[in-house]
Amino acid sequence: MTDSLSLTLAALADPTRRAILARLALGEASVTQLAEPFAMSFPAVSKHLKVLERAGLVARGRDAQFRPRRLQPEPLREIDEWLETYRVLWDARFDRLETYLQALQAGDPGAGKS
């Protein structure tokens, strides 16, 4: 899996990784802080962070002994752009459904036969 969209989607497939990103959306955090809400070992949390870093969603900073992680939202923009195609499709379908339902409510027996 080499394309960035696939890496991002694979990283987001895990609920723990999504929770880590939600925490990082609030600001930088250490591995200890990120591990607090989970009943898992530090190495397990570190593995999740490595997946997120590989996908470009998390970056590691450096401040003396402290190595905070921070969210990098750019890969999420690529997902949003990819989803936009489908959003347009669903909006068009909902618009047609709304038109059909309005015609039915108006008593048009030929609603939707065009």
Secondary structure as UniProt FT lines:
FT   HELIX           4..12
FT   HELIX           15..24
FT   TURN            25..26
FT   HELIX           31..35
FT   TURN            36..37
FT   HELIX           42..54
FT   TURN            55..56
FT   STRAND          58..60
FT   TURN            64..65
FT   STRAND          69..71
FT   HELIX           74..105
FT   TURN            106..107
FT   TURN            109..112
//
